[in-house]
């Protein structure tokens, strides 16, 4: 339900931007077309299809309530297949052929960054839902926004808990070599260093790796208190299973979002998934929540209708005020200040 909260909010936010751009251009009954870029095939398709289903659930609710300014929203989905070039091509098709007035989605940070660059160049508003690398929204692009937390917030909450509550002092960081993994590793390392932790190992692996024992052997030899992993679901499960096979048992394993949050992780990893701390994305205030033997750092969120109403009432007025001052560009402040 919390995921649906984010998705419903996201659709309304994008629809409101689209309404400002499109409501005077088309008939009142015509739909507002919004493009959604997601990995619907490829190695991240599990996540992409989960998000697609959530988009459609939110779409039904919003259109049943009258849409935006009396006009329904139409979502046009495009598959990026977790590939940068495919993502770029998808955006061009959505804008040029499908005539969408706004974009949303974005799962892999590598693809999301490429989509953001192109959306900004084409002057099409792009509201990121999941791609978490901080740099996506740190480039002062006028048309790029995010509704999710950046990767820097993942590590900050988790390390504050590990440091403050459990008093750990050393860490091995193992991460996917993509933008999400690299950015997350840097952020965690910086936070850990600020708190006086010792980084005994920081190393990436290629997506699709199946044999982690050489890497885990190096981590085991470094004798860390904590092993922090940034991985998608199959790699996350393999890391835990192979750690168990090597009798590698640090004081705690910790996972950042992505692969550690799906039920499939527990199915694939089995008993090796026990006692893994995981940080769920999308939440500002965090606390510890137990799930069997696997504790999670999660957080409180508002109900879907409350979030929807906040966005409905704040985004149109601030955006229109920006327009009334003669500024063509969508500015980040118009979205952030009211929230």
FIKE-216608 format. One record per residue (C-alpha): residue number from 1; x, y negated, z negated. Coordinates in Angstrom, 2 decimals, always signed. Example, Ala and Ser with C-alpha at 12.3 -4.5 7.8 and 13.67 -1.06 7.14 Angstrom:
<recs>
<rec num="1" u="+12.30" v="+4.50" w="-7.80"/>
<rec num="2" u="+13.67" v="+1.06" w="-7.14"/>
</recs>
This chain:
<recs>
<rec num="1" u="+0.00" v="+0.00" w="+0.00"/>
<rec num="2" u="+2.89" v="-2.35" w="-0.72"/>
<rec num="3" u="+4.27" v="-1.72" w="+2.76"/>
<rec num="4" u="+0.86" v="-2.54" w="+4.17"/>
<rec num="5" u="+0.88" v="-5.78" w="+2.18"/>
<rec num="6" u="+4.02" v="-6.88" w="+3.97"/>
<rec num="7" u="+2.71" v="-5.82" w="+7.37"/>
<rec num="8" u="-0.67" v="-7.54" w="+6.95"/>
<rec num="9" u="+1.05" v="-10.72" w="+5.81"/>
<rec num="10" u="+3.44" v="-10.53" w="+8.71"/>
<rec num="11" u="+0.71" v="-10.15" w="+11.32"/>
<rec num="12" u="-1.20" v="-13.12" w="+9.94"/>
<rec num="13" u="+1.93" v="-15.27" w="+9.87"/>
<rec num="14" u="+2.80" v="-14.47" w="+13.46"/>
<rec num="15" u="-0.80" v="-14.88" w="+14.55"/>
<rec num="16" u="-0.97" v="-18.33" w="+13.02"/>
<rec num="17" u="+2.13" v="-19.41" w="+14.90"/>
<rec num="18" u="+0.68" v="-17.92" w="+18.06"/>
<rec num="19" u="-2.58" v="-19.77" w="+17.48"/>
<rec num="20" u="-0.82" v="-23.13" w="+17.36"/>
<rec num="21" u="+0.93" v="-22.35" w="+20.62"/>
<rec num="22" u="-1.95" v="-20.65" w="+22.46"/>
<rec num="23" u="-5.34" v="-21.72" w="+21.17"/>
<rec num="24" u="-5.64" v="-24.69" w="+23.56"/>
<rec num="25" u="-4.29" v="-22.72" w="+26.51"/>
<rec num="26" u="-6.82" v="-19.88" w="+26.74"/>
<rec num="27" u="-10.52" v="-19.23" w="+26.32"/>
<rec num="28" u="-11.75" v="-19.10" w="+22.73"/>
<rec num="29" u="-12.65" v="-15.42" w="+23.00"/>
<rec num="30" u="-9.36" v="-14.32" w="+24.60"/>
<rec num="31" u="-6.90" v="-12.45" w="+22.35"/>
<rec num="32" u="-3.68" v="-13.88" w="+20.97"/>
<rec num="33" u="-0.95" v="-11.58" w="+22.27"/>
<rec num="34" u="+1.93" v="-10.79" w="+19.90"/>
<rec num="35" u="+4.86" v="-8.58" w="+20.90"/>
<rec num="36" u="+6.15" v="-5.97" w="+18.43"/>
<rec num="37" u="+9.64" v="-4.56" w="+18.98"/>
<rec num="38" u="+10.27" v="-1.28" w="+17.14"/>
<rec num="39" u="+12.28" v="+1.96" w="+17.54"/>
<rec num="40" u="+9.48" v="+4.28" w="+18.65"/>
<rec num="41" u="+11.90" v="+6.84" w="+20.09"/>
<rec num="42" u="+15.48" v="+7.71" w="+19.18"/>
<rec num="43" u="+17.15" v="+8.37" w="+15.86"/>
<rec num="44" u="+15.18" v="+5.72" w="+13.94"/>
<rec num="45" u="+11.77" v="+6.55" w="+15.43"/>
<rec num="46" u="+10.51" v="+7.90" w="+12.09"/>
<rec num="47" u="+10.75" v="+4.41" w="+10.62"/>
<rec num="48" u="+9.48" v="+2.69" w="+13.76"/>
<rec num="49" u="+6.32" v="+4.76" w="+13.95"/>
<rec num="50" u="+5.61" v="+4.27" w="+10.25"/>
<rec num="51" u="+5.73" v="+0.52" w="+10.87"/>
<rec num="52" u="+3.62" v="+0.80" w="+14.02"/>
<rec num="53" u="+0.89" v="+2.59" w="+12.05"/>
<rec num="54" u="+1.06" v="-0.12" w="+9.39"/>
<rec num="55" u="+0.76" v="-2.86" w="+12.00"/>
<rec num="56" u="-2.35" v="-1.22" w="+13.42"/>
<rec num="57" u="-3.92" v="-0.88" w="+9.97"/>
<rec num="58" u="-3.37" v="-4.56" w="+9.28"/>
<rec num="59" u="-4.58" v="-5.48" w="+12.77"/>
<rec num="60" u="-7.90" v="-3.72" w="+12.23"/>
<rec num="61" u="-8.47" v="-5.53" w="+8.95"/>
<rec num="62" u="-7.64" v="-8.98" w="+10.30"/>
<rec num="63" u="-9.65" v="-8.64" w="+13.52"/>
<rec num="64" u="-12.62" v="-7.23" w="+11.59"/>
<rec num="65" u="-12.53" v="-10.42" w="+9.51"/>
<rec num="66" u="-12.76" v="-12.62" w="+12.61"/>
<rec num="67" u="-9.16" v="-12.79" w="+13.76"/>
<rec num="68" u="-7.39" v="-16.15" w="+13.75"/>
<rec num="69" u="-9.50" v="-19.23" w="+14.44"/>
<rec num="70" u="-12.16" v="-16.95" w="+15.91"/>
<rec num="71" u="-9.77" v="-15.20" w="+18.29"/>
<rec num="72" u="-8.64" v="-11.57" w="+17.93"/>
<rec num="73" u="-5.00" v="-10.59" w="+17.77"/>
<rec num="74" u="-3.65" v="-8.14" w="+20.35"/>
<rec num="75" u="-0.40" v="-6.36" w="+19.49"/>
<rec num="76" u="+1.77" v="-5.29" w="+22.43"/>
<rec num="77" u="+4.28" v="-2.67" w="+21.26"/>
<rec num="78" u="+7.68" v="-2.22" w="+22.89"/>
<rec num="79" u="+10.19" v="+0.56" w="+22.18"/>
<rec num="80" u="+13.78" v="-0.52" w="+21.58"/>
<rec num="81" u="+14.93" v="+3.13" w="+21.12"/>
<rec num="82" u="+17.42" v="+1.82" w="+18.51"/>
<rec num="83" u="+19.57" v="+0.43" w="+21.35"/>
<rec num="84" u="+20.66" v="-3.17" w="+21.79"/>
<rec num="85" u="+20.27" v="-3.32" w="+25.57"/>
<rec num="86" u="+16.89" v="-1.59" w="+25.43"/>
<rec num="87" u="+15.77" v="-4.12" w="+22.83"/>
<rec num="88" u="+16.81" v="-7.03" w="+25.05"/>
<rec num="89" u="+14.95" v="-5.54" w="+28.02"/>
<rec num="90" u="+11.87" v="-5.00" w="+25.86"/>
<rec num="91" u="+11.84" v="-8.67" w="+24.83"/>
<rec num="92" u="+12.17" v="-9.88" w="+28.42"/>
<rec num="93" u="+9.24" v="-7.69" w="+29.47"/>
<rec num="94" u="+7.08" v="-8.81" w="+26.56"/>
<rec num="95" u="+7.70" v="-12.49" w="+27.28"/>
<rec num="96" u="+7.79" v="-12.52" w="+31.09"/>
<rec num="97" u="+5.29" v="-9.81" w="+32.03"/>
<rec num="98" u="+3.06" v="-9.36" w="+29.00"/>
<rec num="99" u="+2.95" v="-13.11" w="+28.22"/>
<rec num="100" u="+3.14" v="-12.75" w="+24.45"/>
<rec num="101" u="+3.30" v="-16.00" w="+22.50"/>
<rec num="102" u="+5.28" v="-14.64" w="+19.55"/>
<rec num="103" u="+7.41" v="-11.65" w="+18.58"/>
<rec num="104" u="+7.70" v="-9.58" w="+15.43"/>
<rec num="105" u="+9.15" v="-6.23" w="+14.33"/>
<rec num="106" u="+12.87" v="-5.53" w="+14.34"/>
<rec num="107" u="+14.14" v="-2.51" w="+12.41"/>
<rec num="108" u="+17.82" v="-1.88" w="+13.12"/>
<rec num="109" u="+19.88" v="-4.95" w="+12.24"/>
<rec num="110" u="+22.04" v="-4.53" w="+15.37"/>
<rec num="111" u="+19.00" v="-4.57" w="+17.66"/>
<rec num="112" u="+17.23" v="-7.24" w="+15.61"/>
<rec num="113" u="+20.18" v="-9.61" w="+15.93"/>
<rec num="114" u="+20.16" v="-9.18" w="+19.72"/>
<rec num="115" u="+16.38" v="-9.71" w="+19.86"/>
<rec num="116" u="+16.68" v="-12.81" w="+17.67"/>
<rec num="117" u="+19.34" v="-14.32" w="+19.94"/>
<rec num="118" u="+17.19" v="-13.80" w="+23.03"/>
<rec num="119" u="+13.96" v="-14.95" w="+21.36"/>
<rec num="120" u="+15.62" v="-18.18" w="+20.27"/>
<rec num="121" u="+17.00" v="-18.75" w="+23.76"/>
<rec num="122" u="+13.53" v="-18.18" w="+25.24"/>
<rec num="123" u="+11.93" v="-20.39" w="+22.55"/>
<rec num="124" u="+9.59" v="-17.62" w="+21.40"/>
<rec num="125" u="+8.93" v="-17.41" w="+17.63"/>
<rec num="126" u="+10.33" v="-14.18" w="+16.19"/>
<rec num="127" u="+9.32" v="-13.05" w="+12.69"/>
<rec num="128" u="+11.64" v="-10.26" w="+11.49"/>
<rec num="129" u="+10.03" v="-7.53" w="+9.40"/>
<rec num="130" u="+12.85" v="-5.15" w="+8.46"/>
<rec num="131" u="+16.24" v="-5.92" w="+10.04"/>
<rec num="132" u="+18.09" v="-6.94" w="+6.89"/>
<rec num="133" u="+21.55" v="-8.24" w="+7.81"/>
<rec num="134" u="+21.80" v="-11.76" w="+6.40"/>
<rec num="135" u="+23.38" v="-13.21" w="+9.53"/>
<rec num="136" u="+20.15" v="-12.72" w="+11.50"/>
<rec num="137" u="+18.64" v="-15.75" w="+9.75"/>
<rec num="138" u="+21.86" v="-17.59" w="+8.92"/>
<rec num="139" u="+22.60" v="-18.95" w="+12.39"/>
<rec num="140" u="+20.29" v="-21.95" w="+12.20"/>
<rec num="141" u="+18.14" v="-20.66" w="+15.04"/>
<rec num="142" u="+14.94" v="-22.69" w="+15.28"/>
<rec num="143" u="+12.69" v="-19.81" w="+16.37"/>
<rec num="144" u="+13.83" v="-17.00" w="+14.07"/>
<rec num="145" u="+12.27" v="-16.23" w="+10.67"/>
<rec num="146" u="+12.06" v="-13.27" w="+8.31"/>
<rec num="147" u="+9.46" v="-11.93" w="+5.91"/>
<rec num="148" u="+11.72" v="-9.25" w="+4.36"/>
<rec num="149" u="+14.57" v="-9.61" w="+1.93"/>
<rec num="150" u="+18.10" v="-9.69" w="+3.38"/>
<rec num="151" u="+20.61" v="-6.96" w="+2.54"/>
<rec num="152" u="+22.39" v="-9.24" w="+0.04"/>
<rec num="153" u="+19.35" v="-8.97" w="-2.24"/>
<rec num="154" u="+19.43" v="-5.16" w="-2.12"/>
<rec num="155" u="+22.90" v="-4.96" w="-3.65"/>
<rec num="156" u="+22.42" v="-7.83" w="-6.09"/>
<rec num="157" u="+19.49" v="-6.24" w="-7.92"/>
<rec num="158" u="+21.00" v="-2.78" w="-8.00"/>
<rec num="159" u="+24.44" v="-3.80" w="-9.22"/>
<rec num="160" u="+22.97" v="-6.06" w="-11.90"/>
<rec num="161" u="+21.12" v="-3.03" w="-13.26"/>
<rec num="162" u="+24.12" v="-0.71" w="-13.05"/>
<rec num="163" u="+26.40" v="-3.29" w="-14.66"/>
<rec num="164" u="+24.04" v="-4.64" w="-17.29"/>
<rec num="165" u="+22.24" v="-1.49" w="-18.39"/>
<rec num="166" u="+24.70" v="+1.32" w="-17.70"/>
<rec num="167" u="+28.04" v="-0.55" w="-18.03"/>
<rec num="168" u="+29.74" v="+1.03" w="-15.03"/>
<rec num="169" u="+32.98" v="-0.48" w="-13.71"/>
<rec num="170" u="+34.16" v="+1.24" w="-10.50"/>
<rec num="171" u="+32.53" v="+2.14" w="-7.19"/>
<rec num="172" u="+33.11" v="+3.95" w="-3.91"/>
<rec num="173" u="+31.08" v="+2.42" w="-1.06"/>
<rec num="174" u="+30.12" v="+4.72" w="+1.83"/>
<rec num="175" u="+28.15" v="+3.17" w="+4.66"/>
<rec num="176" u="+26.79" v="+3.49" w="+8.16"/>
<rec num="177" u="+29.10" v="+1.61" w="+10.53"/>
<rec num="178" u="+26.24" v="-0.36" w="+12.12"/>
<rec num="179" u="+25.52" v="-3.98" w="+11.25"/>
<rec num="180" u="+23.13" v="-3.05" w="+8.42"/>
<rec num="181" u="+25.68" v="-0.77" w="+6.78"/>
<rec num="182" u="+28.66" v="-3.11" w="+7.26"/>
<rec num="183" u="+26.80" v="-6.13" w="+5.96"/>
<rec num="184" u="+25.43" v="-4.22" w="+2.99"/>
<rec num="185" u="+28.87" v="-2.86" w="+2.08"/>
<rec num="186" u="+30.41" v="-6.33" w="+2.14"/>
<rec num="187" u="+27.64" v="-7.79" w="+0.01"/>
<rec num="188" u="+27.84" v="-5.01" w="-2.59"/>
<rec num="189" u="+31.61" v="-5.25" w="-2.69"/>
<rec num="190" u="+31.49" v="-9.01" w="-3.26"/>
<rec num="191" u="+28.90" v="-8.72" w="-6.04"/>
<rec num="192" u="+30.86" v="-5.90" w="-7.68"/>
<rec num="193" u="+34.11" v="-7.83" w="-7.53"/>
<rec num="194" u="+32.48" v="-10.89" w="-9.10"/>
<rec num="195" u="+31.44" v="-8.69" w="-12.05"/>
<rec num="196" u="+34.94" v="-7.27" w="-12.44"/>
<rec num="197" u="+34.31" v="-3.88" w="-10.85"/>
<rec num="198" u="+37.09" v="-1.96" w="-9.12"/>
<rec num="199" u="+36.40" v="-0.99" w="-5.50"/>
<rec num="200" u="+38.18" v="+2.38" w="-5.27"/>
<rec num="201" u="+37.00" v="+3.13" w="-1.71"/>
<rec num="202" u="+35.04" v="+1.28" w="+0.98"/>
<rec num="203" u="+34.65" v="+3.20" w="+4.21"/>
<rec num="204" u="+32.14" v="+3.53" w="+7.04"/>
<rec num="205" u="+31.08" v="+6.48" w="+9.19"/>
<rec num="206" u="+29.61" v="+6.67" w="+12.68"/>
<rec num="207" u="+25.83" v="+7.07" w="+13.07"/>
<rec num="208" u="+24.95" v="+10.71" w="+13.68"/>
<rec num="209" u="+27.82" v="+12.10" w="+11.59"/>
<rec num="210" u="+27.06" v="+15.59" w="+10.28"/>
<rec num="211" u="+30.27" v="+16.53" w="+8.43"/>
<rec num="212" u="+30.81" v="+14.17" w="+5.51"/>
<rec num="213" u="+33.14" v="+16.41" w="+3.52"/>
<rec num="214" u="+36.40" v="+14.64" w="+4.51"/>
<rec num="215" u="+34.91" v="+11.29" w="+3.48"/>
<rec num="216" u="+33.38" v="+12.70" w="+0.31"/>
<rec num="217" u="+36.68" v="+14.36" w="-0.53"/>
<rec num="218" u="+38.39" v="+10.96" w="-0.45"/>
<rec num="219" u="+35.63" v="+9.51" w="-2.62"/>
<rec num="220" u="+35.89" v="+12.36" w="-5.11"/>
<rec num="221" u="+39.66" v="+11.90" w="-5.39"/>
<rec num="222" u="+39.15" v="+8.20" w="-6.19"/>
<rec num="223" u="+37.05" v="+9.12" w="-9.27"/>
<rec num="224" u="+34.48" v="+6.28" w="-9.14"/>
<rec num="225" u="+31.78" v="+5.71" w="-11.74"/>
<rec num="226" u="+29.31" v="+4.96" w="-8.93"/>
<rec num="227" u="+28.99" v="+6.05" w="-5.31"/>
<rec num="228" u="+26.97" v="+3.46" w="-3.39"/>
<rec num="229" u="+25.62" v="+4.64" w="-0.02"/>
<rec num="230" u="+23.96" v="+2.76" w="+2.82"/>
<rec num="231" u="+22.49" v="+5.43" w="+5.06"/>
<rec num="232" u="+19.53" v="+6.44" w="+7.19"/>
<rec num="233" u="+17.52" v="+9.48" w="+6.18"/>
<rec num="234" u="+19.37" v="+12.37" w="+7.82"/>
<rec num="235" u="+22.80" v="+11.06" w="+6.83"/>
<rec num="236" u="+21.52" v="+10.29" w="+3.32"/>
<rec num="237" u="+20.34" v="+13.87" w="+2.86"/>
<rec num="238" u="+23.58" v="+15.32" w="+4.25"/>
<rec num="239" u="+25.70" v="+13.11" w="+1.98"/>
<rec num="240" u="+23.87" v="+14.37" w="-1.08"/>
<rec num="241" u="+23.82" v="+18.05" w="-0.05"/>
<rec num="242" u="+27.52" v="+18.06" w="+0.81"/>
<rec num="243" u="+28.39" v="+16.21" w="-2.42"/>
<rec num="244" u="+26.70" v="+19.02" w="-4.31"/>
<rec num="245" u="+28.61" v="+21.62" w="-2.29"/>
<rec num="246" u="+31.88" v="+19.88" w="-3.23"/>
<rec num="247" u="+30.85" v="+19.63" w="-6.89"/>
<rec num="248" u="+31.27" v="+15.89" w="-6.56"/>
<rec num="249" u="+29.37" v="+14.41" w="-9.50"/>
<rec num="250" u="+30.11" v="+10.76" w="-10.31"/>
<rec num="251" u="+28.16" v="+9.13" w="-13.12"/>
<rec num="252" u="+25.59" v="+7.97" w="-10.60"/>
<rec num="253" u="+24.79" v="+8.01" w="-6.89"/>
<rec num="254" u="+23.02" v="+4.88" w="-5.65"/>
<rec num="255" u="+21.28" v="+4.40" w="-2.30"/>
<rec num="256" u="+20.27" v="+1.20" w="-0.54"/>
<rec num="257" u="+16.84" v="+1.34" w="+1.05"/>
<rec num="258" u="+16.49" v="+3.00" w="+4.47"/>
<rec num="259" u="+17.09" v="+6.75" w="+4.23"/>
<rec num="260" u="+16.73" v="+7.03" w="+0.47"/>
<rec num="261" u="+13.16" v="+5.69" w="+0.39"/>
<rec num="262" u="+11.32" v="+8.22" w="+2.58"/>
<rec num="263" u="+9.66" v="+11.40" w="+1.27"/>
<rec num="264" u="+11.62" v="+13.17" w="+4.00"/>
<rec num="265" u="+14.83" v="+12.45" w="+2.07"/>
<rec num="266" u="+13.64" v="+14.67" w="-0.78"/>
<rec num="267" u="+12.50" v="+17.37" w="+1.62"/>
<rec num="268" u="+15.85" v="+17.45" w="+3.43"/>
<rec num="269" u="+18.14" v="+17.06" w="+0.42"/>
<rec num="270" u="+16.20" v="+19.28" w="-1.97"/>
<rec num="271" u="+17.63" v="+19.48" w="-5.48"/>
<rec num="272" u="+20.66" v="+17.45" w="-4.37"/>
<rec num="273" u="+18.40" v="+14.38" w="-4.27"/>
<rec num="274" u="+17.92" v="+14.35" w="-8.04"/>
<rec num="275" u="+19.33" v="+11.48" w="-10.08"/>
<rec num="276" u="+19.87" v="+9.16" w="-7.14"/>
<rec num="277" u="+19.14" v="+5.51" w="-7.87"/>
<rec num="278" u="+17.52" v="+3.80" w="-4.92"/>
<rec num="279" u="+16.75" v="+0.19" w="-4.19"/>
<rec num="280" u="+13.48" v="-0.39" w="-2.35"/>
<rec num="281" u="+13.36" v="-3.41" w="-0.05"/>
<rec num="282" u="+10.76" v="-6.15" w="+0.08"/>
<rec num="283" u="+10.48" v="-7.04" w="-3.58"/>
<rec num="284" u="+11.74" v="-10.10" w="-5.44"/>
<rec num="285" u="+11.21" v="-8.95" w="-9.07"/>
<rec num="286" u="+12.61" v="-5.56" w="-9.90"/>
<rec num="287" u="+12.25" v="-2.93" w="-12.59"/>
<rec num="288" u="+13.07" v="+0.75" w="-12.97"/>
<rec num="289" u="+10.42" v="+3.21" w="-11.89"/>
<rec num="290" u="+10.77" v="+6.97" w="-12.37"/>
<rec num="291" u="+9.86" v="+9.42" w="-9.65"/>
<rec num="292" u="+10.51" v="+12.86" w="-11.06"/>
<rec num="293" u="+14.20" v="+12.97" w="-11.79"/>
<rec num="294" u="+14.94" v="+10.22" w="-9.27"/>
<rec num="295" u="+14.77" v="+6.68" w="-10.65"/>
<rec num="296" u="+14.02" v="+3.81" w="-8.32"/>
<rec num="297" u="+14.53" v="+0.09" w="-8.55"/>
<rec num="298" u="+11.32" v="-1.26" w="-7.17"/>
<rec num="299" u="+9.14" v="-4.30" w="-7.84"/>
<rec num="300" u="+5.79" v="-5.97" w="-8.22"/>
<rec num="301" u="+3.93" v="-7.45" w="-5.28"/>
<rec num="302" u="+0.62" v="-9.18" w="-4.69"/>
<rec num="303" u="-2.47" v="-7.52" w="-3.28"/>
<rec num="304" u="-2.85" v="-7.61" w="+0.52"/>
<rec num="305" u="-5.78" v="-10.02" w="+0.54"/>
<rec num="306" u="-4.03" v="-12.44" w="-1.83"/>
<rec num="307" u="-0.91" v="-12.51" w="+0.33"/>
<rec num="308" u="-3.02" v="-12.90" w="+3.45"/>
<rec num="309" u="-4.86" v="-15.89" w="+1.99"/>
<rec num="310" u="-1.64" v="-17.62" w="+0.95"/>
<rec num="311" u="-0.27" v="-17.39" w="+4.46"/>
<rec num="312" u="-3.59" v="-18.32" w="+6.04"/>
<rec num="313" u="-3.78" v="-21.58" w="+4.10"/>
<rec num="314" u="-0.14" v="-22.68" w="+4.06"/>
<rec num="315" u="+1.36" v="-21.83" w="+7.43"/>
<rec num="316" u="-1.01" v="-23.67" w="+9.81"/>
<rec num="317" u="-0.86" v="-26.99" w="+7.97"/>
<rec num="318" u="+2.89" v="-27.09" w="+7.61"/>
<rec num="319" u="+3.47" v="-26.03" w="+11.19"/>
<rec num="320" u="+1.05" v="-28.60" w="+12.52"/>
<rec num="321" u="+2.73" v="-31.28" w="+10.43"/>
<rec num="322" u="+6.02" v="-30.34" w="+12.03"/>
<rec num="323" u="+4.44" v="-30.60" w="+15.47"/>
<rec num="324" u="+2.86" v="-33.96" w="+14.69"/>
<rec num="325" u="+6.31" v="-35.45" w="+14.09"/>
<rec num="326" u="+7.18" v="-34.74" w="+17.70"/>
<rec num="327" u="+9.46" v="-31.78" w="+17.03"/>
<rec num="328" u="+9.03" v="-28.96" w="+19.54"/>
<rec num="329" u="+11.09" v="-26.47" w="+17.55"/>
<rec num="330" u="+9.78" v="-24.24" w="+14.80"/>
<rec num="331" u="+11.81" v="-25.06" w="+11.72"/>
<rec num="332" u="+12.59" v="-22.55" w="+9.01"/>
<rec num="333" u="+11.47" v="-24.99" w="+6.30"/>
<rec num="334" u="+7.91" v="-25.01" w="+7.60"/>
<rec num="335" u="+7.59" v="-21.37" w="+6.59"/>
<rec num="336" u="+9.70" v="-21.28" w="+3.46"/>
<rec num="337" u="+8.64" v="-24.35" w="+1.46"/>
<rec num="338" u="+4.97" v="-23.47" w="+0.90"/>
<rec num="339" u="+5.91" v="-19.94" w="-0.23"/>
</recs>
